[in-house]
Amino acid sequence: MASNSTLKTLNYQTKSEFPNNSRKNDPTCHPGLGTAELDVLRPALMHSMGVAVPEVEIDWFLQHAIPRFSPERRYVSDLQVLGSVMTGLRSSIVKGRWKWYKKDPSKMQAGEDTVFKHMESISDAVLQVGKQFLSKTKSTSRLRCLSRQIGKSEMENSNFKGDANQLMEETTGAGMKGKNDYYIVDSVVNYAFKKLDDIETVNINVVQLLGNAARILFIDPLRRFRWSVSVENTTMRFWFLSRSVCFVSKPFNFVTQHKPFVHFLLATSFASKTDLGYDPTVRRTVVTREGKNAVVYDYMIYDTKEDREIWYRTVGEVISNYRAHRLLGRAIRVWVVQELNNKGVPFGNNLVLKDYWITLDSLTEGQIQSRIFEAAARARGNKEFKKYFMTILHDTIVTIDGEEDSSPLHLGGEAVPMKSRFCLKKEAARNVPRPHIDFVHSESTGGNDVPVPEEEESDNDDPKHEHHLYEPRKHARLVFKEVGTCLNMIKDQKTLFRCLIDALCGLETFYDARWVHRDISTGNLLLCYDDNKQPICKISDLEYARPHLSEVPTGAPELAHKTGTPAFMAVEVQLKEHLFCEPTDPSAGTKVPVLHNYLHDVESVWWIAMWHLFHTYPVREEDRCISNVAVKNIRKQQEKAHAIFPASVDGSMKRWFFVERLSHYKEGTNILLHNQLFSRTMGVALLKLHEYYKLVEVPIENTLEHDLFAGVHRAMVPFFEQARDVGVEVEYSEYFRRRTRAEAAKKDDSAVGQAVAGGSGVTVRAGVKGKKRTQTDAELGTSSHKRRK
């Protein structure tokens, strides 16, 4: 957090302008916070963070990971103020302990809520003394222990409970708020307390702490980074959490080691809103729409050509918040927006704004699109191909106080030390529990978060787990002219296959430009309408695109070679093997590695067609009520889909056999409820793909020949045209699952009603009587009667 105009070299994996970072294991339709309970997502969140995070010295954390709070905004000055504050706190310290903790928390008889309520007293004492020495600095946040109070999300409850939160004194929330209410978005620091410090309790506390922190980041588009504090008995740790890196301080005894916590409280209580992680280029406000109040977000784009700020206001709910519930990653949020005039009034057509984080050295989507256009124009001599791409109106990197918003900026340009690491889940058999921390530990609690040298000991030697690769990221924002519909939302097969035909034509542009997309999916192909109101499919999300045959950096991890959404990735890319070369070819897989080529993008289009067939069923006018026979068949189709479309970037043997062996393909598609002409047509299309794979892989050196891929896109079009011509209206299997769950719930309610008949006549589900489900509550799929823990 210390200012540093010259950013130092970061201790991260270096990246080229074309990122090689892979998609993490994830289902096609991952149950984001919009459809799943937070408790369900916590394991996925922890898995996405790897087995360990960097563990830094406390002094390093306090010097680089928190804001400066002295008037001079220098670390040395901070320490001088800290010394004065510590002198002023002498009356709060008795015999070397905080006066509120004459005993360790584990030895106190009261419950956790009462025991750790004293943390608020410590914070109040620090602020009271701190204001004497920081009289010209306004306090911005205060610690409050409200463990049994539900935090508000915008206008109403969202079922959030935390042990304690350091809350903004001036709310950043919008809407009505009572005197004792608090908004979740006002949480600068979240705390998790436990009286005990055995290994199992520590593991639970870490999961709850990070789960709550991720939730706060998810529901607040204004947040760039944040802090958390974990406490088990006397042991305290500080956590820094951003979209690029998450790390933790070494532990210390907060009861007897007072300075670190006081320092942390001063820094996070007297810092500016921007230094506390809020984005000044995003505003939250309340507007009236159709007679009701609605929370909207205003995003700022700086137009360098016109040298002015342009503000856009969101319209309706977020279109996509893909993986924004995770701490690490791109945190993509996509909104329909309208431009604001000088008076702050929306005007003009609806547009699309995308806010996301990309690796520091990557090209932006607009820059990549420009390079593809330039190369394709040279090859074709015309620009008609542009109709298959989104029209980018603005493509910028967000700037904060004149500097690009990036993860290095959040830490003053300092590299995060990677020598030591903290295991997010410790094993009891390998870690001896300690009653509490008596002093600041000097030894490492593990290895580091990069491959561990043989002579060092790691807390996690399980070969199934890989060390997390931390990548510095920068904050990007762009605006599209078109408002599109993802292909997985289309229920008319004629429209869907027409879009896939357009996608093939668009990918031919990539071939002419000698680029590959590397992430063709239902979310990256969008149904749009041209100026004549005619439907057309446009290709978006070019972040992973790169020139054909571009090598990955030397020493890059294996997963760096794998990009794409698992359900639609080409099997060769998942397996990292050439499947159609001569088995006796000694060069296969050695002299010629598996690099993403044009056929792999085409295969992704084919996979989209198959995904659609396995995840939908035809809707017939004469039989809209699903019969028992149909229900059984739909379930069979779902089971097969689960096997063929695994969530892992590594794919599966069943998926491999399905695409490589015609007998497996026929067996797998026999259960489809669709017209069998679909499966036969896509089967012939698969054989055509096989022909091209053999053409470019026998001999294996052919994969390096650009011209041998010519014609594959056009060769696939007739099959998709045949499928389009027999297309019908369909419904998605997810609808079937929701419907059957709803019917089961009705039966349960009916049974409960019958059970109480003759009694009071009234049955209320425990804890949900009178519960008002708000927009956020519905989005989270939760209800406020469930406790956080």
URHULIN-V759228 format. One record per backbone hydrogen bond with DSSP energy under -0.5 kcal/mol. NH is the residue of the N-H (numbers start at 0). CO is the residue of the C=O. E is the energy in kcal/mol with one decimal. If there is no record, write none. Layout:
# URHULIN-V759228
nh=[NH | NH]
co=[CO | CO]
e=[E | E]
This chain:
# URHULIN-V759228
nh=[6 | 7 | 11 | 12 | 18 | 25 | 29 | 29 | 31 | 34 | 35 | 39 | 40 | 41 | 42 | 43 | 44 | 45 | 46 | 47 | 48 | 48 | 49 | 50 | 52 | 53 | 54 | 55 | 55 | 60 | 61 | 62 | 63 | 64 | 72 | 77 | 78 | 79 | 80 | 81 | 82 | 83 | 84 | 85 | 86 | 87 | 88 | 88 | 89 | 91 | 92 | 93 | 96 | 97 | 98 | 100 | 106 | 107 | 107 | 114 | 115 | 116 | 117 | 118 | 119 | 120 | 121 | 122 | 123 | 124 | 125 | 126 | 127 | 128 | 129 | 130 | 131 | 132 | 132 | 133 | 136 | 139 | 140 | 141 | 143 | 145 | 148 | 150 | 151 | 152 | 153 | 154 | 155 | 157 | 159 | 162 | 163 | 164 | 165 | 166 | 166 | 167 | 168 | 169 | 170 | 180 | 183 | 185 | 186 | 187 | 187 | 188 | 189 | 190 | 191 | 193 | 201 | 202 | 203 | 204 | 205 | 206 | 207 | 208 | 209 | 210 | 211 | 212 | 213 | 214 | 215 | 216 | 217 | 218 | 219 | 220 | 222 | 223 | 224 | 225 | 226 | 227 | 228 | 229 | 230 | 231 | 232 | 234 | 235 | 236 | 238 | 239 | 240 | 241 | 242 | 246 | 247 | 248 | 249 | 251 | 253 | 253 | 256 | 257 | 261 | 262 | 263 | 264 | 265 | 266 | 267 | 268 | 269 | 275 | 276 | 277 | 278 | 279 | 281 | 282 | 284 | 286 | 288 | 288 | 291 | 293 | 295 | 297 | 298 | 298 | 299 | 300 | 302 | 302 | 303 | 306 | 307 | 309 | 311 | 312 | 313 | 314 | 315 | 318 | 319 | 323 | 325 | 328 | 331 | 332 | 333 | 334 | 336 | 337 | 338 | 339 | 340 | 343 | 346 | 350 | 351 | 352 | 353 | 354 | 355 | 356 | 357 | 359 | 361 | 362 | 367 | 368 | 369 | 370 | 371 | 372 | 373 | 374 | 375 | 376 | 377 | 378 | 379 | 380 | 385 | 386 | 387 | 388 | 389 | 391 | 392 | 392 | 393 | 395 | 397 | 399 | 402 | 404 | 405 | 406 | 409 | 410 | 410 | 411 | 412 | 413 | 416 | 420 | 421 | 422 | 423 | 424 | 429 | 430 | 430 | 432 | 437 | 440 | 448 | 455 | 464 | 469 | 470 | 473 | 474 | 475 | 475 | 476 | 477 | 478 | 479 | 480 | 483 | 484 | 486 | 486 | 488 | 489 | 492 | 492 | 495 | 496 | 497 | 498 | 499 | 500 | 501 | 502 | 503 | 504 | 505 | 506 | 507 | 508 | 508 | 509 | 510 | 511 | 512 | 513 | 513 | 514 | 515 | 523 | 524 | 525 | 525 | 526 | 527 | 527 | 529 | 532 | 535 | 537 | 538 | 539 | 544 | 545 | 547 | 548 | 549 | 555 | 559 | 560 | 561 | 562 | 565 | 567 | 568 | 568 | 573 | 574 | 575 | 576 | 578 | 584 | 585 | 587 | 588 | 589 | 590 | 591 | 592 | 594 | 599 | 600 | 601 | 602 | 603 | 604 | 605 | 606 | 607 | 608 | 609 | 610 | 611 | 612 | 613 | 614 | 615 | 616 | 618 | 619 | 619 | 622 | 623 | 625 | 630 | 631 | 632 | 633 | 634 | 635 | 636 | 637 | 638 | 639 | 640 | 641 | 642 | 643 | 644 | 650 | 655 | 656 | 657 | 658 | 659 | 660 | 661 | 663 | 664 | 665 | 666 | 667 | 668 | 669 | 671 | 677 | 678 | 679 | 680 | 681 | 682 | 683 | 684 | 685 | 686 | 687 | 688 | 689 | 690 | 691 | 692 | 693 | 694 | 695 | 696 | 697 | 701 | 702 | 703 | 704 | 705 | 707 | 708 | 709 | 711 | 714 | 715 | 716 | 717 | 718 | 719 | 720 | 721 | 722 | 723 | 724 | 725 | 725 | 726 | 729 | 730 | 732 | 734 | 735 | 736 | 737 | 738 | 739 | 740 | 741 | 742 | 743 | 744 | 745 | 746 | 747 | 748 | 749 | 750 | 751 | 752 | 753 | 754 | 755 | 756 | 756 | 758 | 760 | 767 | 770 | 772 | 773 | 777 | 778 | 779 | 780 | 781 | 785]
co=[4 | 412 | 9 | 469 | 16 | 646 | 26 | 27 | 29 | 31 | 31 | 36 | 36 | 37 | 38 | 39 | 40 | 41 | 42 | 43 | 44 | 45 | 46 | 465 | 421 | 245 | 419 | 53 | 247 | 56 | 57 | 58 | 59 | 60 | 69 | 73 | 74 | 75 | 76 | 77 | 78 | 79 | 80 | 81 | 82 | 83 | 84 | 85 | 86 | 88 | 89 | 96 | 93 | 254 | 91 | 97 | 103 | 103 | 104 | 110 | 111 | 113 | 114 | 115 | 116 | 116 | 117 | 118 | 119 | 120 | 121 | 122 | 123 | 124 | 125 | 126 | 128 | 128 | 129 | 129 | 133 | 268 | 268 | 166 | 164 | 143 | 145 | 159 | 181 | 155 | 151 | 152 | 152 | 150 | 150 | 190 | 190 | 143 | 188 | 141 | 164 | 185 | 139 | 139 | 168 | 177 | 151 | 182 | 183 | 165 | 185 | 165 | 226 | 163 | 228 | 230 | 197 | 198 | 199 | 200 | 201 | 202 | 203 | 204 | 205 | 206 | 207 | 208 | 209 | 210 | 211 | 212 | 213 | 214 | 215 | 218 | 219 | 276 | 276 | 240 | 187 | 238 | 189 | 236 | 191 | 234 | 193 | 231 | 251 | 229 | 227 | 246 | 225 | 244 | 223 | 239 | 53 | 237 | 55 | 235 | 233 | 251 | 252 | 255 | 257 | 258 | 259 | 260 | 261 | 262 | 263 | 264 | 265 | 271 | 273 | 272 | 221 | 277 | 278 | 297 | 295 | 293 | 286 | 291 | 288 | 286 | 284 | 282 | 296 | 311 | 280 | 309 | 300 | 307 | 301 | 302 | 302 | 300 | 298 | 337 | 296 | 335 | 313 | 333 | 333 | 320 | 322 | 242 | 321 | 354 | 319 | 352 | 350 | 312 | 346 | 310 | 344 | 340 | 338 | 336 | 479 | 334 | 477 | 332 | 475 | 329 | 473 | 471 | 358 | 16 | 363 | 364 | 365 | 366 | 367 | 368 | 369 | 370 | 371 | 372 | 373 | 374 | 375 | 376 | 382 | 383 | 384 | 385 | 538 | 389 | 390 | 478 | 478 | 476 | 474 | 402 | 399 | 397 | 403 | 472 | 405 | 406 | 407 | 408 | 407 | 410 | 414 | 446 | 52 | 420 | 50 | 50 | 426 | 426 | 427 | 430 | 435 | 250 | 417 | 452 | 461 | 467 | 243 | 357 | 404 | 355 | 473 | 395 | 353 | 393 | 351 | 390 | 481 | 526 | 521 | 524 | 485 | 486 | 490 | 727 | 491 | 492 | 493 | 494 | 495 | 496 | 497 | 498 | 499 | 500 | 501 | 502 | 503 | 504 | 505 | 505 | 506 | 507 | 508 | 509 | 510 | 509 | 545 | 520 | 520 | 523 | 537 | 484 | 525 | 535 | 533 | 529 | 527 | 525 | 387 | 523 | 541 | 515 | 513 | 595 | 546 | 552 | 556 | 557 | 558 | 560 | 563 | 564 | 564 | 565 | 569 | 570 | 571 | 571 | 576 | 581 | 583 | 584 | 591 | 586 | 586 | 586 | 590 | 592 | 596 | 596 | 597 | 598 | 599 | 600 | 601 | 602 | 603 | 604 | 605 | 606 | 607 | 608 | 609 | 610 | 612 | 730 | 728 | 617 | 622 | 619 | 620 | 623 | 626 | 627 | 628 | 629 | 630 | 631 | 632 | 633 | 634 | 635 | 636 | 637 | 638 | 639 | 640 | 647 | 651 | 652 | 653 | 654 | 655 | 656 | 659 | 660 | 660 | 661 | 662 | 663 | 664 | 665 | 668 | 674 | 674 | 675 | 676 | 677 | 678 | 679 | 680 | 681 | 682 | 683 | 684 | 685 | 686 | 687 | 688 | 689 | 690 | 691 | 692 | 693 | 698 | 699 | 700 | 701 | 703 | 704 | 705 | 706 | 708 | 710 | 711 | 712 | 713 | 715 | 715 | 716 | 717 | 718 | 719 | 720 | 721 | 722 | 723 | 490 | 616 | 614 | 731 | 731 | 732 | 733 | 734 | 735 | 736 | 737 | 738 | 739 | 740 | 741 | 742 | 743 | 744 | 745 | 746 | 747 | 748 | 749 | 750 | 751 | 752 | 753 | 755 | 755 | 764 | 767 | 770 | 771 | 773 | 774 | 775 | 776 | 776 | 782]
e=[-0.8 | -0.5 | -1.3 | -1.2 | -0.7 | -2.4 | -0.8 | -0.8 | -2.0 | -2.2 | -1.0 | -0.6 | -1.5 | -1.7 | -0.6 | -0.5 | -2.7 | -2.7 | -2.4 | -2.1 | -0.7 | -0.8 | -1.4 | -0.5 | -2.2 | -0.7 | -2.4 | -0.5 | -2.6 | -2.2 | -2.6 | -1.6 | -2.3 | -2.6 | -1.6 | -2.2 | -2.2 | -1.5 | -2.3 | -2.8 | -2.2 | -1.7 | -2.5 | -2.7 | -1.8 | -1.8 | -1.0 | -0.5 | -1.3 | -1.9 | -1.3 | -3.0 | -1.6 | -1.2 | -2.8 | -2.2 | -1.9 | -0.5 | -1.3 | -2.8 | -2.7 | -0.6 | -0.8 | -1.6 | -1.2 | -0.7 | -2.1 | -2.2 | -2.5 | -2.2 | -2.4 | -2.6 | -2.3 | -2.1 | -3.0 | -2.2 | -1.1 | -0.8 | -0.9 | -1.3 | -1.8 | -3.3 | -1.2 | -2.2 | -2.6 | -0.9 | -1.7 | -3.2 | -3.4 | -3.3 | -0.6 | -0.9 | -1.4 | -1.3 | -0.7 | -0.7 | -1.0 | -2.2 | -3.1 | -2.8 | -0.8 | -1.9 | -3.3 | -0.5 | -0.6 | -0.9 | -3.1 | -1.4 | -2.1 | -3.6 | -0.7 | -1.0 | -1.2 | -2.7 | -1.9 | -1.5 | -2.4 | -2.5 | -2.1 | -2.5 | -2.4 | -2.0 | -2.4 | -2.6 | -2.6 | -2.3 | -2.3 | -2.2 | -2.6 | -1.8 | -2.1 | -2.2 | -2.2 | -2.3 | -0.7 | -0.6 | -1.7 | -3.2 | -0.6 | -2.1 | -1.4 | -1.7 | -2.3 | -1.8 | -2.5 | -2.2 | -3.5 | -2.4 | -2.7 | -2.0 | -2.7 | -2.7 | -2.7 | -1.2 | -0.6 | -2.1 | -2.5 | -2.8 | -1.8 | -1.6 | -2.1 | -0.9 | -3.2 | -0.9 | -2.1 | -3.1 | -2.4 | -2.7 | -2.5 | -2.2 | -2.3 | -1.0 | -1.4 | -1.3 | -1.8 | -1.9 | -2.6 | -0.7 | -1.5 | -2.5 | -2.3 | -2.8 | -0.6 | -3.4 | -1.8 | -2.8 | -2.8 | -2.8 | -0.6 | -3.0 | -2.2 | -3.2 | -0.7 | -2.8 | -0.9 | -1.1 | -1.6 | -3.1 | -2.8 | -3.2 | -2.3 | -3.4 | -0.5 | -2.5 | -1.4 | -2.3 | -1.4 | -2.5 | -1.0 | -2.4 | -2.9 | -2.6 | -2.3 | -2.0 | -0.8 | -2.7 | -2.3 | -2.2 | -2.3 | -2.9 | -2.0 | -2.7 | -2.8 | -2.8 | -2.4 | -2.0 | -2.4 | -3.0 | -1.8 | -2.2 | -2.4 | -2.6 | -2.1 | -1.8 | -2.2 | -2.7 | -2.4 | -2.2 | -2.7 | -2.5 | -1.6 | -1.6 | -2.7 | -2.6 | -1.5 | -1.4 | -2.0 | -1.9 | -1.2 | -0.7 | -0.6 | -3.0 | -1.3 | -2.9 | -2.7 | -3.5 | -1.9 | -3.3 | -0.6 | -2.6 | -1.3 | -0.7 | -0.9 | -1.4 | -3.4 | -1.7 | -0.5 | -1.0 | -3.4 | -0.5 | -2.2 | -0.6 | -1.2 | -0.8 | -0.6 | -0.5 | -0.6 | -1.1 | -0.6 | -1.5 | -1.8 | -0.7 | -0.6 | -3.2 | -2.7 | -3.1 | -0.7 | -2.5 | -2.2 | -2.2 | -3.3 | -2.5 | -0.7 | -1.5 | -2.0 | -1.1 | -1.8 | -1.4 | -0.6 | -2.2 | -2.4 | -2.7 | -1.5 | -2.1 | -2.0 | -1.8 | -2.1 | -2.4 | -1.9 | -1.9 | -2.7 | -2.5 | -1.3 | -0.8 | -0.8 | -1.0 | -1.8 | -2.3 | -2.1 | -0.7 | -1.0 | -3.0 | -2.5 | -0.7 | -0.7 | -0.5 | -2.6 | -3.1 | -0.7 | -3.0 | -2.6 | -2.2 | -2.4 | -2.7 | -3.0 | -2.8 | -1.3 | -1.9 | -2.6 | -0.7 | -1.8 | -1.9 | -1.7 | -1.8 | -1.4 | -0.7 | -0.5 | -2.4 | -0.8 | -0.8 | -1.8 | -2.9 | -2.1 | -1.0 | -0.6 | -2.0 | -0.6 | -1.0 | -1.0 | -2.2 | -0.9 | -1.4 | -0.6 | -1.0 | -0.6 | -1.1 | -1.9 | -2.9 | -1.5 | -1.3 | -1.9 | -2.5 | -1.7 | -1.7 | -2.0 | -3.0 | -2.4 | -1.9 | -2.2 | -1.4 | -0.5 | -2.3 | -2.3 | -0.6 | -0.5 | -1.4 | -0.5 | -0.6 | -2.4 | -1.9 | -2.0 | -2.8 | -2.1 | -1.7 | -2.3 | -2.2 | -2.3 | -2.2 | -2.2 | -2.2 | -1.3 | -2.1 | -2.5 | -1.6 | -2.1 | -3.0 | -2.0 | -1.6 | -1.9 | -2.7 | -0.6 | -0.5 | -1.8 | -2.7 | -2.2 | -2.3 | -2.0 | -1.1 | -1.4 | -2.2 | -0.7 | -2.3 | -2.6 | -2.9 | -1.7 | -2.1 | -2.1 | -1.9 | -1.9 | -2.0 | -1.9 | -2.3 | -2.0 | -1.8 | -2.7 | -2.5 | -1.9 | -2.0 | -0.9 | -1.1 | -2.0 | -1.7 | -1.9 | -2.3 | -0.8 | -0.7 | -1.6 | -1.5 | -1.6 | -2.3 | -1.2 | -0.9 | -0.6 | -0.7 | -1.3 | -2.0 | -2.1 | -1.9 | -2.2 | -2.1 | -0.9 | -0.7 | -1.5 | -2.8 | -2.5 | -2.9 | -1.1 | -1.2 | -2.4 | -2.5 | -2.6 | -2.6 | -2.2 | -2.4 | -2.5 | -2.3 | -2.3 | -2.1 | -1.9 | -2.2 | -2.7 | -2.5 | -2.5 | -2.4 | -2.5 | -2.2 | -1.9 | -1.5 | -0.5 | -0.6 | -2.7 | -0.8 | -1.9 | -1.8 | -0.8 | -0.7 | -2.9 | -2.1 | -2.4 | -1.2 | -1.5 | -1.7]
